[in-house]
Amino acid sequence: MRGRVVGEVYAKQWLRVNLKSGETAEEKIAVEDVQMWLLGSGLAARLLYEELDPSLEPLDPASPLLVFNGLLTGTFAPAAARTSWCGRSTLTGI
């Protein structure tokens, strides 16, 4: 039942945007990923880890920048982040 409840409160997808070409693609988010990573910065960090080419510089146009809403966005929960930005740091390279 837990997966069903979580599955009803999120959009079940995210939008991949190629800023150079203007192409967009809808990507599905599995309920298991929501339960494991809780959307927001957790899911963004996982996707960055999977898609980042370590040889790219942080400001390289091919380096991904991910923007996600947190699981509690839109609620009155204290300290609930509205958005999470995830990318490679220009300061540390991490």
Backbone as CSV, one residue per row, in Angstrom:
resi,resn,N_x,N_y,N_z,CA_x,CA_y,CA_z,C_x,C_y,C_z
1,MET,0.818,-1.205,0.000,0.000,0.000,0.000,0.855,1.260,0.000
2,ARG,2.023,1.189,0.661,2.885,2.371,0.746,3.264,2.895,-0.637
3,GLY,3.664,2.016,-1.551,4.028,2.437,-2.904,2.864,3.087,-3.624
4,ARG,1.672,2.606,-3.401,0.500,3.180,-4.051,0.235,4.597,-3.557
5,VAL,0.375,4.824,-2.261,0.150,6.156,-1.714,1.190,7.126,-2.257
6,VAL,2.461,6.754,-2.216,3.509,7.615,-2.750,3.287,7.850,-4.229
7,GLY,2.878,6.827,-4.953,2.661,6.950,-6.392,1.565,7.940,-6.756
8,GLU,0.701,8.248,-5.834,-0.400,9.160,-6.132,-0.071,10.622,-5.819
9,VAL,1.057,10.892,-5.186,1.343,12.266,-4.799,2.502,12.903,-5.572
10,TYR,3.025,12.239,-6.557,4.068,12.848,-7.381,3.702,12.676,-8.849
11,ALA,4.343,13.434,-9.715,3.954,13.490,-11.133,4.361,12.255,-11.932
12,LYS,5.200,11.386,-11.361,5.634,10.134,-11.984,6.542,10.324,-13.192
13,GLN,7.006,11.542,-13.427,7.902,11.767,-14.554,8.705,13.047,-14.341
14,TRP,9.783,13.174,-15.104,10.563,14.400,-15.121,10.875,14.719,-16.564
15,LEU,11.226,15.945,-16.811,11.437,16.420,-18.177,12.919,16.641,-18.418
16,ARG,13.452,15.950,-19.426,14.843,16.136,-19.844,14.847,17.182,-20.953
17,VAL,15.637,18.243,-20.787,15.694,19.332,-21.756,17.127,19.493,-22.246
18,ASN,17.314,19.442,-23.555,18.609,19.720,-24.161,18.584,21.192,-24.559
19,LEU,19.318,22.024,-23.825,19.271,23.463,-24.066,19.916,23.860,-25.387
20,LYS,20.809,23.032,-25.887,21.473,23.348,-27.159,20.552,23.108,-28.342
21,SER,19.871,21.964,-28.349,19.013,21.616,-29.482,17.549,21.996,-29.262
22,GLY,17.156,22.209,-28.004,15.765,22.508,-27.693,14.886,21.279,-27.596
23,GLU,15.463,20.100,-27.717,14.692,18.857,-27.628,14.308,18.569,-26.182
24,THR,13.125,17.984,-26.017,12.655,17.578,-24.698,12.205,16.127,-24.745
25,ALA,12.286,15.465,-23.600,11.825,14.085,-23.487,11.309,13.871,-22.070
26,GLU,10.179,13.205,-21.956,9.632,12.868,-20.648,10.247,11.559,-20.176
27,GLU,10.752,11.549,-18.951,11.369,10.371,-18.353,10.507,9.927,-17.172
28,LYS,10.232,8.646,-17.085,9.418,8.102,-15.999,10.224,7.986,-14.710
29,ILE,9.553,8.181,-13.582,10.147,7.977,-12.268,9.407,6.807,-11.619
30,ALA,10.132,5.751,-11.313,9.532,4.572,-10.693,9.190,4.854,-9.233
31,VAL,8.153,4.230,-8.747,7.741,4.376,-7.347,8.880,3.952,-6.429
32,GLU,9.622,2.922,-6.814,10.743,2.453,-6.004,11.811,3.543,-5.859
33,ASP,12.041,4.317,-6.925,13.011,5.406,-6.851,12.538,6.507,-5.907
34,VAL,11.255,6.778,-5.895,10.710,7.781,-4.979,10.888,7.312,-3.541
35,GLN,10.610,6.043,-3.275,10.750,5.514,-1.926,12.204,5.487,-1.473
36,MET,13.128,5.234,-2.404,14.542,5.152,-2.055,15.197,6.533,-1.953
37,TRP,14.924,7.438,-2.898,15.641,8.704,-3.003,14.820,9.927,-2.581
38,LEU,13.526,9.781,-2.364,12.638,10.849,-1.891,12.611,12.086,-2.790
39,LEU,12.769,11.889,-4.080,12.747,12.978,-5.062,13.784,14.033,-4.707
40,GLY,13.584,15.268,-5.124,14.459,16.387,-4.783,15.931,16.097,-4.953
41,SER,16.720,16.484,-3.953,18.170,16.365,-4.053,18.646,14.916,-4.080
42,GLY,17.919,14.004,-3.476,18.315,12.591,-3.499,18.276,12.003,-4.899
43,LEU,17.165,12.170,-5.578,17.042,11.645,-6.940,17.951,12.406,-7.896
44,ALA,18.075,13.715,-7.712,18.957,14.507,-8.577,20.407,14.057,-8.432
45,ALA,20.858,13.793,-7.208,22.228,13.333,-6.988,22.459,11.976,-7.630
46,ARG,21.482,11.077,-7.527,21.626,9.763,-8.161,21.732,9.895,-9.674
47,LEU,20.868,10.713,-10.276,20.911,10.898,-11.729,22.202,11.587,-12.168
48,LEU,22.687,12.547,-11.388,23.949,13.202,-11.718,25.088,12.195,-11.685
49,TYR,25.110,11.345,-10.690,26.138,10.307,-10.578,26.121,9.395,-11.804
50,GLU,24.938,9.027,-12.257,24.812,8.121,-13.407,25.186,8.798,-14.726
51,GLU,24.891,10.086,-14.875,25.022,10.748,-16.171,26.246,11.643,-16.324
52,LEU,26.930,11.963,-15.243,28.060,12.885,-15.317,29.291,12.196,-15.897
53,ASP,29.889,12.810,-16.897,31.163,12.367,-17.450,32.250,13.088,-16.658
54,PRO,33.047,12.366,-15.851,34.035,13.020,-14.991,35.088,13.829,-15.754
55,SER,35.260,13.570,-17.042,36.263,14.308,-17.806,35.775,15.700,-18.216
56,LEU,34.477,15.972,-18.071,33.941,17.284,-18.442,34.197,18.317,-17.350
57,GLU,34.453,19.534,-17.769,34.571,20.649,-16.827,33.170,21.006,-16.314
58,PRO,33.065,21.578,-15.103,31.745,21.921,-14.552,30.910,22.848,-15.449
59,LEU,31.547,23.777,-16.149,30.794,24.716,-16.982,30.683,24.275,-18.444
60,ASP,31.099,23.056,-18.734,30.960,22.527,-20.086,29.469,22.406,-20.418
61,PRO,29.048,22.818,-21.613,27.624,22.722,-21.969,27.064,21.297,-21.901
62,ALA,27.916,20.299,-22.005,27.449,18.909,-21.935,27.329,18.409,-20.501
63,SER,27.824,19.178,-19.532,27.738,18.779,-18.135,26.304,18.989,-17.640
64,PRO,25.683,17.957,-17.040,24.269,18.084,-16.642,24.051,19.030,-15.467
65,LEU,22.923,19.691,-15.496,22.420,20.500,-14.387,20.992,20.035,-14.146
66,LEU,20.728,19.539,-12.955,19.427,18.963,-12.641,18.675,19.855,-11.667
67,VAL,17.391,20.061,-11.924,16.526,20.851,-11.055,15.299,19.996,-10.745
68,PHE,15.098,19.691,-9.471,13.983,18.845,-9.053,13.219,19.500,-7.911
69,ASN,11.943,19.222,-7.836,11.132,19.600,-6.678,11.324,18.549,-5.608
70,GLY,11.278,18.981,-4.371,11.356,18.045,-3.264,10.024,17.355,-3.028
71,LEU,10.059,16.289,-2.265,8.853,15.507,-1.983,7.815,16.323,-1.222
72,LEU,8.260,17.283,-0.407,7.339,18.075,0.408,7.027,19.445,-0.192
73,THR,7.466,19.692,-1.419,7.177,20.968,-2.069,5.667,21.165,-2.158
74,GLY,5.223,22.346,-1.816,3.794,22.640,-1.856,3.084,22.381,-0.545
75,THR,3.829,21.897,0.461,3.239,21.672,1.777,3.721,22.758,2.733
76,PHE,3.192,22.755,3.924,3.616,23.709,4.943,4.692,23.128,5.851
77,ALA,5.338,22.056,5.431,6.387,21.442,6.252,7.537,22.423,6.450
78,PRO,8.014,22.580,7.678,9.114,23.516,7.914,10.386,23.054,7.214
79,ALA,11.103,23.993,6.636,12.378,23.767,5.953,12.256,22.859,4.728
80,ALA,11.069,22.696,4.194,10.899,21.887,2.978,11.416,22.698,1.791
81,ALA,12.422,22.178,1.120,13.004,22.893,-0.021,12.000,22.953,-1.168
82,ARG,11.952,24.084,-1.809,11.059,24.234,-2.956,11.652,23.576,-4.198
83,THR,12.949,23.775,-4.417,13.631,23.109,-5.525,15.028,22.698,-5.077
84,SER,15.568,21.711,-5.748,16.938,21.264,-5.511,17.693,21.383,-6.820
85,TRP,18.832,22.055,-6.797,19.690,22.214,-7.959,20.900,21.332,-7.743
86,CYS,21.220,20.530,-8.726,22.318,19.580,-8.587,23.192,19.613,-9.839
87,GLY,24.459,19.856,-9.664,25.408,19.879,-10.761,26.812,19.791,-10.204
88,ARG,27.782,19.762,-11.083,29.181,19.682,-10.665,29.652,21.062,-10.230
89,SER,30.302,21.132,-9.080,30.735,22.402,-8.503,31.936,22.981,-9.257
90,THR,31.869,24.284,-9.550,33.016,24.946,-10.158,34.113,25.193,-9.126
91,LEU,33.767,25.237,-7.852,34.742,25.483,-6.790,35.554,24.235,-6.462
92,THR,34.861,23.115,-6.269,35.548,21.897,-5.822,35.723,20.871,-6.944
93,GLY,34.934,20.975,-8.016,34.981,19.968,-9.071,34.207,18.702,-8.732
94,ILE,33.617,18.685,-7.551,32.868,17.503,-7.119,31.411,17.678,-7.515
